[in-house]
Amino acid sequence: MIDPAALVARPPIETRHSLTAKDTILYALGIGAGELDFVYEAQVRALPTMAVTLAYPGFFWRDPDYGADWKRILHGEQSVTIHRPLPAEGTFVGRTRFEGIEDKGPDTGAVALVARTIEGADGTLYATDRRTTFLRGDGGCGSAGAAIPRPEPVLTDRAPDSVVTLTTAPGQAHVYRLSGDLNPLHIDPETATAAGFERPILHGLCSYGVAGRAVLRALVDNDPARLMRLDARFSAPVYPGETIETRIWRDGETRARFEARVVERDLRVLTHGYAELA
């Protein structure tokens, strides 16, 4: 069982990451991008959603020191703020903090709010990654730290301004995990079955990256420097090989709302989507 007060009181997890152009290309391939700007080393540009992988501390929940029932963990929500365009290579320093734990009850689980700042070796702040993790096996632990934010739902009475449909490959999770998220839930059938899934599921952050590609294509002509923030809630898992349809509504000149669904099952997989544009 986790100890919420101890987690919040922990010093930041500091992680250093040396990024190469090949790593940047591998991330792009991991979320299914094929545009030359993202996969050709002579002109490669970093996709803004790659911030979720930079100086990432790894799947630390698997460490017994944290006390979590790691096999029952799911990613709840994800927010990335881009303070300046990400370089395609360089050295980064990540500092990961537990900002809050909210107990939902013994039969429900707990939610952890975890934030990571991503800086260059010279101290330049590039991005802030803030995510919630649903600890399904750790309810009844008590609460500590900051309150968990409540994102706004996508509420609209009109048709979307843009609809972008992108496919995922059957082996998509095999590629995406090479960018640092080695949770066996996404490759090991036994772990997936133990977690209640029929087979390994796609990383939530891969689905998030696919939706980010859709926003870039629909709203800013694939210019990665113009996406400043991307938020989403993971409402259902995606299986590798499924098709993700992202529906986007403009909300003024510099904001948009979106949601995504799996076409094959007509199931919403990302909700509460929000984007800020330069």
HUDA-V722235 format. One record per residue. N is the residue number from 1. RES is the residue in three letters. D_FIRST is the distance of its C-alpha to the first C-alpha in Angstrom with 2 decimals. Layout:
n: (N,N)
res: (RES,RES)
d_first: (D_FIRST,D_FIRST)
This chain:
n: (1,2,3,4,5,6,7,8,9,10,11,12,13,14,15,16,17,18,19,20,21,22,23,24,25,26,27,28,29,30,31,32,33,34,35,36,37,38,39,40,41,42,43,44,45,46,47,48,49,50,51,52,53,54,55,56,57,58,59,60,61,62,63,64,65,66,67,68,69,70,71,72,73,74,75,76,77,78,79,80,81,82,83,84,85,86,87,88,89,90,91,92,93,94,95,96,97,98,99,100,101,102,103,104,105,106,107,108,109,110,111,112,113,114,115,116,117,118,119,120,121,122,123,124,125,126,127,128,129,130,131,132,133,134,135,136,137,138,139,140,141,142,143,144,145,146,147,148,149,150,151,152,153,154,155,156,157,158,159,160,161,162,163,164,165,166,167,168,169,170,171,172,173,174,175,176,177,178,179,180,181,182,183,184,185,186,187,188,189,190,191,192,193,194,195,196,197,198,199,200,201,202,203,204,205,206,207,208,209,210,211,212,213,214,215,216,217,218,219,220,221,222,223,224,225,226,227,228,229,230,231,232,233,234,235,236,237,238,239,240,241,242,243,244,245,246,247,248,249,250,251,252,253,254,255,256,257,258,259,260,261,262,263,264,265,266,267,268,269,270,271,272,273,274,275,276,277,278)
res: (MET,ILE,ASP,PRO,ALA,ALA,LEU,VAL,ALA,ARG,PRO,PRO,ILE,GLU,THR,ARG,HIS,SER,LEU,THR,ALA,LYS,ASP,THR,ILE,LEU,TYR,ALA,LEU,GLY,ILE,GLY,ALA,GLY,GLU,LEU,ASP,PHE,VAL,TYR,GLU,ALA,GLN,VAL,ARG,ALA,LEU,PRO,THR,MET,ALA,VAL,THR,LEU,ALA,TYR,PRO,GLY,PHE,PHE,TRP,ARG,ASP,PRO,ASP,TYR,GLY,ALA,ASP,TRP,LYS,ARG,ILE,LEU,HIS,GLY,GLU,GLN,SER,VAL,THR,ILE,HIS,ARG,PRO,LEU,PRO,ALA,GLU,GLY,THR,PHE,VAL,GLY,ARG,THR,ARG,PHE,GLU,GLY,ILE,GLU,ASP,LYS,GLY,PRO,ASP,THR,GLY,ALA,VAL,ALA,LEU,VAL,ALA,ARG,THR,ILE,GLU,GLY,ALA,ASP,GLY,THR,LEU,TYR,ALA,THR,ASP,ARG,ARG,THR,THR,PHE,LEU,ARG,GLY,ASP,GLY,GLY,CYS,GLY,SER,ALA,GLY,ALA,ALA,ILE,PRO,ARG,PRO,GLU,PRO,VAL,LEU,THR,ASP,ARG,ALA,PRO,ASP,SER,VAL,VAL,THR,LEU,THR,THR,ALA,PRO,GLY,GLN,ALA,HIS,VAL,TYR,ARG,LEU,SER,GLY,ASP,LEU,ASN,PRO,LEU,HIS,ILE,ASP,PRO,GLU,THR,ALA,THR,ALA,ALA,GLY,PHE,GLU,ARG,PRO,ILE,LEU,HIS,GLY,LEU,CYS,SER,TYR,GLY,VAL,ALA,GLY,ARG,ALA,VAL,LEU,ARG,ALA,LEU,VAL,ASP,ASN,ASP,PRO,ALA,ARG,LEU,MET,ARG,LEU,ASP,ALA,ARG,PHE,SER,ALA,PRO,VAL,TYR,PRO,GLY,GLU,THR,ILE,GLU,THR,ARG,ILE,TRP,ARG,ASP,GLY,GLU,THR,ARG,ALA,ARG,PHE,GLU,ALA,ARG,VAL,VAL,GLU,ARG,ASP,LEU,ARG,VAL,LEU,THR,HIS,GLY,TYR,ALA,GLU,LEU,ALA)
d_first: (0.00,3.78,6.67,9.39,12.26,11.73,11.63,14.72,16.39,16.23,19.74,20.64,20.20,23.91,25.27,28.94,30.46,34.04,35.10,38.22,40.34,39.28,35.61,36.72,38.70,35.87,33.62,36.53,37.04,33.34,33.71,37.12,39.44,42.91,44.94,46.76,45.50,41.98,42.76,45.99,45.67,49.05,47.86,44.09,42.23,38.48,36.94,35.10,31.95,31.68,30.05,26.68,27.11,28.68,26.90,23.72,20.98,20.12,17.07,14.87,11.59,12.54,12.36,9.77,10.16,8.25,4.92,5.64,7.21,10.36,12.91,12.42,12.80,16.15,18.27,19.20,22.00,23.95,26.49,28.71,31.45,34.19,35.99,38.56,39.30,37.28,39.43,39.58,38.98,38.02,35.33,32.33,29.68,26.35,24.14,20.70,18.94,15.94,18.05,15.81,12.69,13.74,11.88,13.95,12.93,11.06,13.59,13.82,10.79,10.63,13.16,13.25,16.78,17.65,21.25,23.39,26.97,29.29,32.31,35.21,36.04,38.49,35.95,37.02,34.30,34.35,31.38,28.21,25.40,23.02,20.53,17.82,15.02,13.78,10.12,11.14,8.22,5.83,8.54,8.91,6.90,10.45,12.72,14.32,17.20,19.75,20.22,19.75,23.37,25.01,27.40,30.77,31.59,34.69,37.39,40.84,43.89,45.61,45.49,43.57,45.67,44.47,42.89,41.84,41.01,39.45,38.60,35.79,36.57,35.14,33.94,32.72,29.07,30.45,32.24,29.75,26.98,29.46,28.99,25.57,22.89,22.27,19.41,20.67,20.23,23.61,25.56,24.15,25.12,22.71,19.64,21.23,21.91,18.41,17.35,20.18,23.01,26.42,26.59,25.19,25.22,26.68,24.56,24.28,25.74,28.64,29.44,29.17,31.60,33.95,34.05,34.73,37.64,38.94,38.93,40.69,43.29,44.02,44.09,44.90,46.84,44.10,44.30,40.84,41.91,42.12,38.53,36.82,33.64,31.85,29.08,27.75,25.12,24.08,24.95,25.34,25.21,28.40,29.54,31.58,35.24,35.01,37.05,35.61,37.90,37.28,39.16,39.93,41.48,43.07,42.31,45.09,46.15,42.91,40.15,39.18,36.78,35.74,33.84,33.70,33.94,34.21,37.85,37.62,35.26,36.34,32.73,31.50,28.86,28.97,29.59,29.94,31.70,33.37,35.54,37.54,40.66,43.04)
